Amino acid sequence: MSEAPPAAPSEAPEENPPPTVTPARVIIAFCLIAPFVALLWVGSYAKTEPTYIGIPFFYWYQMLWVVVSAVLTMIAHQLWKRDQRSRTGSRAGGASR
């Protein structure tokens, strides 16, 4: 296999790059994975009781997760934007946008 060409001086890696796994990224991953786990584990909500205003648990649980998933995705997006801003800000000498 061929090796990657050496990096140009302007493309040299930083002396102390920010860590790849950060607490913010762990929270982002949790926010995006939680709805999948909750809804793929069908045995936990495949029942009719308790009903809410006449709607069986199976249906209102899924509809509740539509709203919860939207909120978690919004949180993940905001955390991702903040993480990216802090990474580009640290490379640009602390300048913020």
Gaussian input, Z-matrix of N, CA and C with variables (Angstrom, degrees):
# hf/3-21g

backbone

0 1
 N
 C     1     B1
 C     2     B2     1     A1
 N     3     B3     2     A2     1     D1
 C     4     B4     3     A3     2     D2
 C     5     B5     4     A4     3     D3
 N     6     B6     5     A5     4     D4
 C     7     B7     6     A6     5     D5
 C     8     B8     7     A7     6     D6
 N     9     B9     8     A8     7     D7
 C    10    B10     9     A9     8     D8
 C    11    B11    10    A10     9     D9
 N    12    B12    11    A11    10    D10
 C    13    B13    12    A12    11    D11
 C    14    B14    13    A13    12    D12
 N    15    B15    14    A14    13    D13
 C    16    B16    15    A15    14    D14
 C    17    B17    16    A16    15    D15
 N    18    B18    17    A17    16    D16
 C    19    B19    18    A18    17    D17
 C    20    B20    19    A19    18    D18
 N    21    B21    20    A20    19    D19
 C    22    B22    21    A21    20    D20
 C    23    B23    22    A22    21    D21
 N    24    B24    23    A23    22    D22
 C    25    B25    24    A24    23    D23
 C    26    B26    25    A25    24    D24
 N    27    B27    26    A26    25    D25
 C    28    B28    27    A27    26    D26
 C    29    B29    28    A28    27    D27
 N    30    B30    29    A29    28    D28
 C    31    B31    30    A30    29    D29
 C    32    B32    31    A31    30    D30
 N    33    B33    32    A32    31    D31
 C    34    B34    33    A33    32    D32
 C    35    B35    34    A34    33    D33
 N    36    B36    35    A35    34    D34
 C    37    B37    36    A36    35    D35
 C    38    B38    37    A37    36    D36
 N    39    B39    38    A38    37    D37
 C    40    B40    39    A39    38    D38
 C    41    B41    40    A40    39    D39
 N    42    B42    41    A41    40    D40
 C    43    B43    42    A42    41    D41
 C    44    B44    43    A43    42    D42
 N    45    B45    44    A44    43    D43
 C    46    B46    45    A45    44    D44
 C    47    B47    46    A46    45    D45
 N    48    B48    47    A47    46    D46
 C    49    B49    48    A48    47    D47
 C    50    B50    49    A49    48    D48
 N    51    B51    50    A50    49    D49
 C    52    B52    51    A51    50    D50
 C    53    B53    52    A52    51    D51
 N    54    B54    53    A53    52    D52
 C    55    B55    54    A54    53    D53
 C    56    B56    55    A55    54    D54
 N    57    B57    56    A56    55    D55
 C    58    B58    57    A57    56    D56
 C    59    B59    58    A58    57    D57
 N    60    B60    59    A59    58    D58
 C    61    B61    60    A60    59    D59
 C    62    B62    61    A61    60    D60
 N    63    B63    62    A62    61    D61
 C    64    B64    63    A63    62    D62
 C    65    B65    64    A64    63    D63
 N    66    B66    65    A65    64    D64
 C    67    B67    66    A66    65    D65
 C    68    B68    67    A67    66    D66
 N    69    B69    68    A68    67    D67
 C    70    B70    69    A69    68    D68
 C    71    B71    70    A70    69    D69
 N    72    B72    71    A71    70    D70
 C    73    B73    72    A72    71    D71
 C    74    B74    73    A73    72    D72
 N    75    B75    74    A74    73    D73
 C    76    B76    75    A75    74    D74
 C    77    B77    76    A76    75    D75
 N    78    B78    77    A77    76    D76
 C    79    B79    78    A78    77    D77
 C    80    B80    79    A79    78    D78
 N    81    B81    80    A80    79    D79
 C    82    B82    81    A81    80    D80
 C    83    B83    82    A82    81    D81
 N    84    B84    83    A83    82    D82
 C    85    B85    84    A84    83    D83
 C    86    B86    85    A85    84    D84
 N    87    B87    86    A86    85    D85
 C    88    B88    87    A87    86    D86
 C    89    B89    88    A88    87    D87
 N    90    B90    89    A89    88    D88
 C    91    B91    90    A90    89    D89
 C    92    B92    91    A91    90    D90
 N    93    B93    92    A92    91    D91
 C    94    B94    93    A93    92    D92
 C    95    B95    94    A94    93    D93
 N    96    B96    95    A95    94    D94
 C    97    B97    96    A96    95    D95
 C    98    B98    97    A97    96    D96
 N    99    B99    98    A98    97    D97
 C   100   B100    99    A99    98    D98
 C   101   B101   100   A100    99    D99
 N   102   B102   101   A101   100   D100
 C   103   B103   102   A102   101   D101
 C   104   B104   103   A103   102   D102
 N   105   B105   104   A104   103   D103
 C   106   B106   105   A105   104   D104
 C   107   B107   106   A106   105   D105
 N   108   B108   107   A107   106   D106
 C   109   B109   108   A108   107   D107
 C   110   B110   109   A109   108   D108
 N   111   B111   110   A110   109   D109
 C   112   B112   111   A111   110   D110
 C   113   B113   112   A112   111   D111
 N   114   B114   113   A113   112   D112
 C   115   B115   114   A114   113   D113
 C   116   B116   115   A115   114   D114
 N   117   B117   116   A116   115   D115
 C   118   B118   117   A117   116   D116
 C   119   B119   118   A118   117   D117
 N   120   B120   119   A119   118   D118
 C   121   B121   120   A120   119   D119
 C   122   B122   121   A121   120   D120
 N   123   B123   122   A122   121   D121
 C   124   B124   123   A123   122   D122
 C   125   B125   124   A124   123   D123
 N   126   B126   125   A125   124   D124
 C   127   B127   126   A126   125   D125
 C   128   B128   127   A127   126   D126
 N   129   B129   128   A128   127   D127
 C   130   B130   129   A129   128   D128
 C   131   B131   130   A130   129   D129
 N   132   B132   131   A131   130   D130
 C   133   B133   132   A132   131   D131
 C   134   B134   133   A133   132   D132
 N   135   B135   134   A134   133   D133
 C   136   B136   135   A135   134   D134
 C   137   B137   136   A136   135   D135
 N   138   B138   137   A137   136   D136
 C   139   B139   138   A138   137   D137
 C   140   B140   139   A139   138   D138
 N   141   B141   140   A140   139   D139
 C   142   B142   141   A141   140   D140
 C   143   B143   142   A142   141   D141
 N   144   B144   143   A143   142   D142
 C   145   B145   144   A144   143   D143
 C   146   B146   145   A145   144   D144
 N   147   B147   146   A146   145   D145
 C   148   B148   147   A147   146   D146
 C   149   B149   148   A148   147   D147
 N   150   B150   149   A149   148   D148
 C   151   B151   150   A150   149   D149
 C   152   B152   151   A151   150   D150
 N   153   B153   152   A152   151   D151
 C   154   B154   153   A153   152   D152
 C   155   B155   154   A154   153   D153
 N   156   B156   155   A155   154   D154
 C   157   B157   156   A156   155   D155
 C   158   B158   157   A157   156   D156
 N   159   B159   158   A158   157   D157
 C   160   B160   159   A159   158   D158
 C   161   B161   160   A160   159   D159
 N   162   B162   161   A161   160   D160
 C   163   B163   162   A162   161   D161
 C   164   B164   163   A163   162   D162
 N   165   B165   164   A164   163   D163
 C   166   B166   165   A165   164   D164
 C   167   B167   166   A166   165   D165
 N   168   B168   167   A167   166   D166
 C   169   B169   168   A168   167   D167
 C   170   B170   169   A169   168   D168
 N   171   B171   170   A170   169   D169
 C   172   B172   171   A171   170   D170
 C   173   B173   172   A172   171   D171
 N   174   B174   173   A173   172   D172
 C   175   B175   174   A174   173   D173
 C   176   B176   175   A175   174   D174
 N   177   B177   176   A176   175   D175
 C   178   B178   177   A177   176   D176
 C   179   B179   178   A178   177   D177
 N   180   B180   179   A179   178   D178
 C   181   B181   180   A180   179   D179
 C   182   B182   181   A181   180   D180
 N   183   B183   182   A182   181   D181
 C   184   B184   183   A183   182   D182
 C   185   B185   184   A184   183   D183
 N   186   B186   185   A185   184   D184
 C   187   B187   186   A186   185   D185
 C   188   B188   187   A187   186   D186
 N   189   B189   188   A188   187   D187
 C   190   B190   189   A189   188   D188
 C   191   B191   190   A190   189   D189
 N   192   B192   191   A191   190   D190
 C   193   B193   192   A192   191   D191
 C   194   B194   193   A193   192   D192
 N   195   B195   194   A194   193   D193
 C   196   B196   195   A195   194   D194
 C   197   B197   196   A196   195   D195
 N   198   B198   197   A197   196   D196
 C   199   B199   198   A198   197   D197
 C   200   B200   199   A199   198   D198
 N   201   B201   200   A200   199   D199
 C   202   B202   201   A201   200   D200
 C   203   B203   202   A202   201   D201
 N   204   B204   203   A203   202   D202
 C   205   B205   204   A204   203   D203
 C   206   B206   205   A205   204   D204
 N   207   B207   206   A206   205   D205
 C   208   B208   207   A207   206   D206
 C   209   B209   208   A208   207   D207
 N   210   B210   209   A209   208   D208
 C   211   B211   210   A210   209   D209
 C   212   B212   211   A211   210   D210
 N   213   B213   212   A212   211   D211
 C   214   B214   213   A213   212   D212
 C   215   B215   214   A214   213   D213
 N   216   B216   215   A215   214   D214
 C   217   B217   216   A216   215   D215
 C   218   B218   217   A217   216   D216
 N   219   B219   218   A218   217   D217
 C   220   B220   219   A219   218   D218
 C   221   B221   220   A220   219   D219
 N   222   B222   221   A221   220   D220
 C   223   B223   222   A222   221   D221
 C   224   B224   223   A223   222   D222
 N   225   B225   224   A224   223   D223
 C   226   B226   225   A225   224   D224
 C   227   B227   226   A226   225   D225
 N   228   B228   227   A227   226   D226
 C   229   B229   228   A228   227   D227
 C   230   B230   229   A229   228   D228
 N   231   B231   230   A230   229   D229
 C   232   B232   231   A231   230   D230
 C   233   B233   232   A232   231   D231
 N   234   B234   233   A233   232   D232
 C   235   B235   234   A234   233   D233
 C   236   B236   235   A235   234   D234
 N   237   B237   236   A236   235   D235
 C   238   B238   237   A237   236   D236
 C   239   B239   238   A238   237   D237
 N   240   B240   239   A239   238   D238
 C   241   B241   240   A240   239   D239
 C   242   B242   241   A241   240   D240
 N   243   B243   242   A242   241   D241
 C   244   B244   243   A243   242   D242
 C   245   B245   244   A244   243   D243
 N   246   B246   245   A245   244   D244
 C   247   B247   246   A246   245   D245
 C   248   B248   247   A247   246   D246
 N   249   B249   248   A248   247   D247
 C   250   B250   249   A249   248   D248
 C   251   B251   250   A250   249   D249
 N   252   B252   251   A251   250   D250
 C   253   B253   252   A252   251   D251
 C   254   B254   253   A253   252   D252
 N   255   B255   254   A254   253   D253
 C   256   B256   255   A255   254   D254
 C   257   B257   256   A256   255   D255
 N   258   B258   257   A257   256   D256
 C   259   B259   258   A258   257   D257
 C   260   B260   259   A259   258   D258
 N   261   B261   260   A260   259   D259
 C   262   B262   261   A261   260   D260
 C   263   B263   262   A262   261   D261
 N   264   B264   263   A263   262   D262
 C   265   B265   264   A264   263   D263
 C   266   B266   265   A265   264   D264
 N   267   B267   266   A266   265   D265
 C   268   B268   267   A267   266   D266
 C   269   B269   268   A268   267   D267
 N   270   B270   269   A269   268   D268
 C   271   B271   270   A270   269   D269
 C   272   B272   271   A271   270   D270
 N   273   B273   272   A272   271   D271
 C   274   B274   273   A273   272   D272
 C   275   B275   274   A274   273   D273
 N   276   B276   275   A275   274   D274
 C   277   B277   276   A276   275   D275
 C   278   B278   277   A277   276   D276
 N   279   B279   278   A278   277   D277
 C   280   B280   279   A279   278   D278
 C   281   B281   280   A280   279   D279
 N   282   B282   281   A281   280   D280
 C   283   B283   282   A282   281   D281
 C   284   B284   283   A283   282   D282
 N   285   B285   284   A284   283   D283
 C   286   B286   285   A285   284   D284
 C   287   B287   286   A286   285   D285
 N   288   B288   287   A287   286   D286
 C   289   B289   288   A288   287   D287
 C   290   B290   289   A289   288   D288

   B1=1.4465
   B2=1.5182
   B3=1.2846
   B4=1.4609
   B5=1.5222
   B6=1.2960
   B7=1.4552
   B8=1.5172
   B9=1.3159
   B10=1.4597
   B11=1.5220
   B12=1.3195
   B13=1.4700
   B14=1.5276
   B15=1.3137
   B16=1.4741
   B17=1.5170
   B18=1.3099
   B19=1.4611
   B20=1.5202
   B21=1.3175
   B22=1.4611
   B23=1.5196
   B24=1.3403
   B25=1.4735
   B26=1.5233
   B27=1.3335
   B28=1.4630
   B29=1.5182
   B30=1.3407
   B31=1.4539
   B32=1.5254
   B33=1.3057
   B34=1.4573
   B35=1.5198
   B36=1.3294
   B37=1.4675
   B38=1.5237
   B39=1.3156
   B40=1.4605
   B41=1.5175
   B42=1.3268
   B43=1.4550
   B44=1.5223
   B45=1.3241
   B46=1.4588
   B47=1.5287
   B48=1.3358
   B49=1.4706
   B50=1.5183
   B51=1.3273
   B52=1.4690
   B53=1.5247
   B54=1.3219
   B55=1.4647
   B56=1.5264
   B57=1.3246
   B58=1.4604
   B59=1.5196
   B60=1.3244
   B61=1.4640
   B62=1.5224
   B63=1.3264
   B64=1.4584
   B65=1.5259
   B66=1.3208
   B67=1.4731
   B68=1.5212
   B69=1.3232
   B70=1.4729
   B71=1.5199
   B72=1.3121
   B73=1.4666
   B74=1.5266
   B75=1.3069
   B76=1.4637
   B77=1.5271
   B78=1.3230
   B79=1.4692
   B80=1.5255
   B81=1.3265
   B82=1.4649
   B83=1.5205
   B84=1.3247
   B85=1.4655
   B86=1.5240
   B87=1.3258
   B88=1.4625
   B89=1.5220
   B90=1.3333
   B91=1.4708
   B92=1.5225
   B93=1.3240
   B94=1.4526
   B95=1.5262
   B96=1.3192
   B97=1.4697
   B98=1.5238
   B99=1.3192
   B100=1.4665
   B101=1.5292
   B102=1.3345
   B103=1.4738
   B104=1.5316
   B105=1.3272
   B106=1.4609
   B107=1.5195
   B108=1.3238
   B109=1.4624
   B110=1.5213
   B111=1.3190
   B112=1.4694
   B113=1.5190
   B114=1.3269
   B115=1.4631
   B116=1.5274
   B117=1.3179
   B118=1.4665
   B119=1.5242
   B120=1.3246
   B121=1.4603
   B122=1.5254
   B123=1.3191
   B124=1.4600
   B125=1.5247
   B126=1.2996
   B127=1.4570
   B128=1.5200
   B129=1.3230
   B130=1.4603
   B131=1.5246
   B132=1.3266
   B133=1.4690
   B134=1.5213
   B135=1.3156
   B136=1.4669
   B137=1.5273
   B138=1.3253
   B139=1.4608
   B140=1.5220
   B141=1.3008
   B142=1.4668
   B143=1.5205
   B144=1.3013
   B145=1.4688
   B146=1.5111
   B147=1.2785
   B148=1.4513
   B149=1.5350
   B150=1.2877
   B151=1.4608
   B152=1.5249
   B153=1.3053
   B154=1.4610
   B155=1.5212
   B156=1.2962
   B157=1.4683
   B158=1.5388
   B159=1.3147
   B160=1.4544
   B161=1.5220
   B162=1.3308
   B163=1.4664
   B164=1.5292
   B165=1.3461
   B166=1.4635
   B167=1.5356
   B168=1.3120
   B169=1.4730
   B170=1.5233
   B171=1.3166
   B172=1.4616
   B173=1.5288
   B174=1.3270
   B175=1.4605
   B176=1.5267
   B177=1.3351
   B178=1.4620
   B179=1.5208
   B180=1.3283
   B181=1.4688
   B182=1.5321
   B183=1.3181
   B184=1.4626
   B185=1.5255
   B186=1.3109
   B187=1.4615
   B188=1.5273
   B189=1.3213
   B190=1.4573
   B191=1.5249
   B192=1.3220
   B193=1.4621
   B194=1.5234
   B195=1.3118
   B196=1.4677
   B197=1.5250
   B198=1.3211
   B199=1.4683
   B200=1.5253
   B201=1.3435
   B202=1.4657
   B203=1.5295
   B204=1.3240
   B205=1.4650
   B206=1.5287
   B207=1.3150
   B208=1.4683
   B209=1.5259
   B210=1.3196
   B211=1.4634
   B212=1.5281
   B213=1.3318
   B214=1.4660
   B215=1.5260
   B216=1.3221
   B217=1.4644
   B218=1.5217
   B219=1.3251
   B220=1.4574
   B221=1.5302
   B222=1.3196
   B223=1.4651
   B224=1.5241
   B225=1.3356
   B226=1.4643
   B227=1.5290
   B228=1.3128
   B229=1.4630
   B230=1.5270
   B231=1.3243
   B232=1.4672
   B233=1.5287
   B234=1.3312
   B235=1.4665
   B236=1.5248
   B237=1.3285
   B238=1.4668
   B239=1.5373
   B240=1.3257
   B241=1.4665
   B242=1.5301
   B243=1.3265
   B244=1.4651
   B245=1.5229
   B246=1.3303
   B247=1.4566
   B248=1.5282
   B249=1.3237
   B250=1.4622
   B251=1.5258
   B252=1.3358
   B253=1.4670
   B254=1.5193
   B255=1.3259
   B256=1.4599
   B257=1.5195
   B258=1.3179
   B259=1.4711
   B260=1.5252
   B261=1.3119
   B262=1.4681
   B263=1.5199
   B264=1.3215
   B265=1.4625
   B266=1.5143
   B267=1.3301
   B268=1.4563
   B269=1.5191
   B270=1.3258
   B271=1.4694
   B272=1.5161
   B273=1.3270
   B274=1.4587
   B275=1.5245
   B276=1.2860
   B277=1.4664
   B278=1.5048
   B279=1.3323
   B280=1.4456
   B281=1.5048
   B282=1.3069
   B283=1.4679
   B284=1.5116
   B285=1.3110
   B286=1.4710
   B287=1.5077
   B288=1.3185
   B289=1.4528
   B290=1.4809
   A1=109.08
   A2=115.58
   A3=119.96
   A4=109.77
   A5=114.04
   A6=119.58
   A7=109.52
   A8=116.02
   A9=120.82
   A10=108.99
   A11=117.72
   A12=119.61
   A13=109.87
   A14=116.47
   A15=118.50
   A16=110.33
   A17=114.97
   A18=120.95
   A19=109.94
   A20=115.22
   A21=120.79
   A22=108.37
   A23=117.57
   A24=119.23
   A25=113.58
   A26=118.42
   A27=119.84
   A28=111.81
   A29=116.97
   A30=121.49
   A31=112.76
   A32=117.34
   A33=121.43
   A34=109.78
   A35=117.50
   A36=119.23
   A37=111.09
   A38=114.92
   A39=120.41
   A40=109.67
   A41=115.57
   A42=119.54
   A43=110.98
   A44=117.74
   A45=122.82
   A46=109.35
   A47=117.23
   A48=117.85
   A49=110.64
   A50=117.20
   A51=119.65
   A52=109.83
   A53=117.96
   A54=120.17
   A55=111.34
   A56=115.52
   A57=120.37
   A58=111.05
   A59=117.16
   A60=120.80
   A61=107.64
   A62=114.23
   A63=120.18
   A64=108.50
   A65=117.87
   A66=119.11
   A67=112.36
   A68=117.34
   A69=119.95
   A70=110.69
   A71=116.84
   A72=120.04
   A73=111.51
   A74=117.71
   A75=120.36
   A76=109.75
   A77=116.97
   A78=121.01
   A79=110.17
   A80=117.13
   A81=121.34
   A82=109.95
   A83=116.36
   A84=120.22
   A85=111.07
   A86=117.01
   A87=120.06
   A88=110.92
   A89=116.38
   A90=120.17
   A91=111.99
   A92=117.66
   A93=120.69
   A94=113.26
   A95=117.50
   A96=120.78
   A97=112.25
   A98=118.41
   A99=122.22
   A100=113.83
   A101=120.06
   A102=118.55
   A103=113.02
   A104=117.36
   A105=120.09
   A106=111.19
   A107=115.88
   A108=119.79
   A109=110.29
   A110=117.05
   A111=121.07
   A112=111.94
   A113=117.62
   A114=119.71
   A115=113.21
   A116=117.91
   A117=119.09
   A118=112.20
   A119=117.34
   A120=121.59
   A121=107.70
   A122=115.77
   A123=122.88
   A124=112.03
   A125=118.25
   A126=121.07
   A127=113.90
   A128=116.94
   A129=119.73
   A130=112.66
   A131=118.23
   A132=119.63
   A133=113.57
   A134=118.29
   A135=121.06
   A136=109.85
   A137=116.36
   A138=122.22
   A139=108.87
   A140=116.45
   A141=119.89
   A142=112.84
   A143=118.27
   A144=121.11
   A145=109.30
   A146=121.38
   A147=129.52
   A148=110.85
   A149=114.67
   A150=119.60
   A151=109.26
   A152=116.36
   A153=122.49
   A154=107.00
   A155=116.75
   A156=125.75
   A157=111.59
   A158=114.56
   A159=121.26
   A160=114.61
   A161=118.35
   A162=121.97
   A163=108.44
   A164=118.00
   A165=120.29
   A166=111.92
   A167=114.80
   A168=122.06
   A169=111.97
   A170=117.80
   A171=122.91
   A172=111.47
   A173=116.78
   A174=120.82
   A175=112.86
   A176=117.29
   A177=117.01
   A178=111.83
   A179=117.53
   A180=120.70
   A181=109.85
   A182=116.44
   A183=119.75
   A184=111.63
   A185=117.63
   A186=120.39
   A187=111.62
   A188=116.92
   A189=120.41
   A190=110.59
   A191=116.68
   A192=120.05
   A193=112.59
   A194=119.14
   A195=120.63
   A196=109.04
   A197=116.27
   A198=120.83
   A199=110.88
   A200=116.58
   A201=120.60
   A202=110.27
   A203=117.55
   A204=121.16
   A205=111.39
   A206=116.51
   A207=119.62
   A208=110.88
   A209=116.99
   A210=120.97
   A211=110.58
   A212=117.17
   A213=120.72
   A214=111.50
   A215=117.20
   A216=120.36
   A217=110.67
   A218=117.62
   A219=121.34
   A220=110.46
   A221=116.85
   A222=121.06
   A223=110.13
   A224=116.89
   A225=120.85
   A226=110.45
   A227=117.13
   A228=120.63
   A229=111.09
   A230=116.90
   A231=119.94
   A232=110.92
   A233=117.28
   A234=120.37
   A235=110.87
   A236=116.99
   A237=120.58
   A238=110.37
   A239=116.80
   A240=119.81
   A241=110.44
   A242=117.01
   A243=120.33
   A244=110.79
   A245=117.43
   A246=121.81
   A247=110.70
   A248=116.73
   A249=120.19
   A250=111.50
   A251=116.76
   A252=119.71
   A253=111.12
   A254=116.58
   A255=119.09
   A256=110.91
   A257=117.82
   A258=120.31
   A259=111.07
   A260=118.10
   A261=119.54
   A262=110.38
   A263=116.87
   A264=120.10
   A265=112.21
   A266=117.65
   A267=120.40
   A268=110.75
   A269=117.88
   A270=120.46
   A271=111.48
   A272=116.90
   A273=120.53
   A274=111.73
   A275=117.04
   A276=119.63
   A277=113.50
   A278=117.89
   A279=121.49
   A280=114.56
   A281=117.41
   A282=119.21
   A283=109.78
   A284=116.78
   A285=120.07
   A286=109.80
   A287=115.86
   A288=121.29
   A289=110.11
   D1=151.53
   D2=-179.91
   D3=-85.85
   D4=150.56
   D5=178.75
   D6=-89.62
   D7=156.60
   D8=177.40
   D9=-70.24
   D10=143.17
   D11=179.16
   D12=-65.14
   D13=150.80
   D14=-179.99
   D15=-63.69
   D16=147.78
   D17=-178.03
   D18=-71.70
   D19=141.57
   D20=175.91
   D21=-68.37
   D22=155.61
   D23=-179.50
   D24=-55.33
   D25=-34.31
   D26=179.60
   D27=-74.14
   D28=-18.33
   D29=-179.93
   D30=-101.80
   D31=14.76
   D32=-178.63
   D33=-62.88
   D34=140.73
   D35=179.50
   D36=-66.81
   D37=153.71
   D38=178.86
   D39=-64.78
   D40=156.00
   D41=178.03
   D42=-67.11
   D43=-42.54
   D44=179.47
   D45=-128.42
   D46=80.30
   D47=-179.80
   D48=-67.07
   D49=150.73
   D50=178.66
   D51=-64.39
   D52=150.60
   D53=-179.23
   D54=-63.87
   D55=147.94
   D56=-179.39
   D57=-75.03
   D58=-43.16
   D59=179.25
   D60=-97.72
   D61=113.52
   D62=179.44
   D63=-119.90
   D64=162.94
   D65=177.20
   D66=-57.16
   D67=-36.63
   D68=179.18
   D69=-63.08
   D70=-40.42
   D71=-179.47
   D72=-70.32
   D73=-30.93
   D74=175.51
   D75=-66.89
   D76=-42.10
   D77=177.82
   D78=-65.10
   D79=-39.92
   D80=177.10
   D81=-59.24
   D82=-46.58
   D83=179.97
   D84=-61.83
   D85=-42.11
   D86=178.19
   D87=-62.08
   D88=-43.60
   D89=-179.18
   D90=-61.86
   D91=-33.41
   D92=-177.91
   D93=-87.15
   D94=-25.72
   D95=-177.64
   D96=-89.99
   D97=-31.04
   D98=-176.35
   D99=-53.69
   D100=-46.44
   D101=179.71
   D102=-62.62
   D103=-36.88
   D104=178.84
   D105=-63.72
   D106=-46.42
   D107=-179.44
   D108=-63.87
   D109=-44.35
   D110=-177.44
   D111=-63.72
   D112=-37.42
   D113=-176.13
   D114=-91.53
   D115=-22.59
   D116=177.11
   D117=-80.52
   D118=-17.51
   D119=176.86
   D120=-89.19
   D121=73.90
   D122=-172.55
   D123=-63.26
   D124=-33.95
   D125=-178.68
   D126=-58.58
   D127=-22.94
   D128=-179.01
   D129=-76.64
   D130=-20.00
   D131=-177.47
   D132=-132.05
   D133=11.57
   D134=179.59
   D135=-83.42
   D136=70.88
   D137=178.78
   D138=-152.08
   D139=165.69
   D140=-178.40
   D141=-98.85
   D142=-24.78
   D143=-179.12
   D144=-101.30
   D145=144.79
   D146=-0.66
   D147=-81.14
   D148=146.98
   D149=176.42
   D150=-91.97
   D151=151.99
   D152=178.03
   D153=-127.20
   D154=116.59
   D155=-174.44
   D156=45.44
   D157=41.95
   D158=176.86
   D159=85.40
   D160=-0.25
   D161=-179.37
   D162=-97.03
   D163=126.27
   D164=179.31
   D165=-60.28
   D166=152.43
   D167=-177.96
   D168=-53.24
   D169=-42.62
   D170=-178.12
   D171=-51.34
   D172=-43.48
   D173=-175.99
   D174=-79.67
   D175=-45.27
   D176=-176.66
   D177=-73.00
   D178=-26.21
   D179=175.12
   D180=-64.30
   D181=-44.97
   D182=178.98
   D183=-65.67
   D184=-41.27
   D185=178.59
   D186=-66.71
   D187=-34.80
   D188=175.31
   D189=-62.03
   D190=-39.16
   D191=179.43
   D192=-69.16
   D193=-22.60
   D194=174.16
   D195=-62.07
   D196=-46.77
   D197=179.83
   D198=-69.02
   D199=-45.31
   D200=-179.43
   D201=-61.89
   D202=-40.73
   D203=179.19
   D204=-63.50
   D205=-40.32
   D206=178.16
   D207=-63.29
   D208=-42.41
   D209=179.44
   D210=-66.02
   D211=-44.15
   D212=179.58
   D213=-64.85
   D214=-37.54
   D215=177.34
   D216=-66.40
   D217=-38.86
   D218=177.33
   D219=-63.63
   D220=-43.42
   D221=178.12
   D222=-62.07
   D223=-44.92
   D224=179.70
   D225=-61.39
   D226=-40.61
   D227=-179.85
   D228=-65.24
   D229=-43.80
   D230=179.50
   D231=-64.60
   D232=-41.23
   D233=177.59
   D234=-64.63
   D235=-38.40
   D236=179.76
   D237=-65.45
   D238=-43.40
   D239=178.20
   D240=-61.48
   D241=-43.57
   D242=179.12
   D243=-63.65
   D244=-41.34
   D245=179.13
   D246=-62.88
   D247=-43.21
   D248=-179.83
   D249=-68.09
   D250=-37.91
   D251=176.48
   D252=-62.36
   D253=-42.48
   D254=-178.50
   D255=-68.79
   D256=-32.70
   D257=178.22
   D258=-71.25
   D259=-44.17
   D260=179.61
   D261=-72.39
   D262=-32.03
   D263=177.57
   D264=-66.60
   D265=-36.80
   D266=-179.72
   D267=-71.09
   D268=-29.17
   D269=178.23
   D270=-78.16
   D271=-29.50
   D272=-176.75
   D273=-89.95
   D274=18.66
   D275=177.62
   D276=78.87
   D277=25.00
   D278=176.78
   D279=90.76
   D280=1.69
   D281=178.24
   D282=-69.06
   D283=134.47
   D284=179.30
   D285=-111.22
   D286=153.27
   D287=-179.57
   D288=-111.84

